[in-house]
Amino acid sequence: MERKTIGMISSYSALKTRGDWLWQQTPHAFGVWQNIQMQALASKPDFLLMYQFDFPEPPKPQSFLDKLRRKSPKKQVDIASLLRGVSKERIIYLMREPPLDEVLKNNINNYKVAQQYCGYISGPDDFAPIPEYMPAIWYHSNSFRDLNEMPPPAKVKPCSWITSGINRTANHRQRLDFLQSLQSHQIPFDLYGRDLPNWANSLGELSNKWYGMAPYYYNLAIENYADNNWYVSEKLWDALLAWCLPIYYGGSAADKLLPSGSFLRLPSLDEKGIAYIQEVTATPDAWYAAKDAIAEARQIILHQLNLMNWLANFVKSHE
């Protein structure tokens, strides 16, 4: 079987020059998984993944004042030049971000424009041409083989939460309010993350999420969006791959993808939720009871939900 090359473009600034993107999600060298090789920057790939790509808005007509000032119109981006010669039926558009009210209009526009260029368009919301769970990616730098074969690491502390101080949407602000309330109740957990406010008493940003998860029995995995049946993010995958028992706040997608008992449901982001966290994290009993389910969930994430596996199956269906 001839191996097919997958290229990738994204509007995430951190990915625009990443030549090794997704290579940590396969046991083989140089991004090989079954019948594919992920080469994000390949100049002439067989397939192209548009991964959370934001299509530029068409330039607005020049105003009378701009014309008087002889201001040059904004140059329009030639989308076709970004597609590296890949035919439409081999271009995949995957939306990653949830349909928050503040970005919903932009997401819907992306779906609309993508239909001009892409043969497959999906996203974790009902507005997508193909509503679908986002295939799994994770943010541990451990090798695939290590994650696949390792026993549970030593657990020495009760609970951690890795989050950020982003507050640009109502959902982000709700999460920060819950963090403040949780800390005011003096619930014992360690907090890590970037751009957190000074009052948060964070232990700092992590270059590898493993260090803020692996030594803990529990991890707070709180989604930015919990209001549909599709959205689930790396917050859950990262916690399980580090052998944590996630205390999860999110939509129902996780229930359909993972075995029963592999995570706990945080009932709400209020006093009831705080009481639940306090009760669960007081002992490691729930982690021990879930240990086998966590092991099963980890194998599902690594081998089935893995974005590399999703791409390999897509290529097979187009040969």
Secondary structure as UniProt FT lines:
FT   STRAND          4..10
FT   HELIX           13..15
FT   TURN            16..17
FT   TURN            19..22
FT   HELIX           23..25
FT   HELIX           29..31
FT   STRAND          32..33
FT   TURN            34..35
FT   STRAND          36..38
FT   TURN            40..41
FT   STRAND          47..51
FT   HELIX           64..68
FT   TURN            69..70
FT   HELIX           79..82
FT   TURN            84..85
FT   HELIX           88..90
FT   STRAND          91..94
FT   TURN            101..103
FT   HELIX           104..117
FT   STRAND          120..123
FT   TURN            126..127
FT   STRAND          130..131
FT   HELIX           144..149
FT   STRAND          157..164
FT   HELIX           170..184
FT   TURN            185..186
FT   STRAND          190..194
FT   HELIX           198..200
FT   HELIX           209..212
FT   TURN            213..215
FT   STRAND          216..222
FT   HELIX           234..241
FT   TURN            242..243
FT   STRAND          245..249
FT   HELIX           253..257
FT   TURN            260..261
FT   STRAND          264..265
FT   HELIX           271..281
FT   HELIX           285..300
FT   HELIX           301..305
FT   HELIX           307..317
//
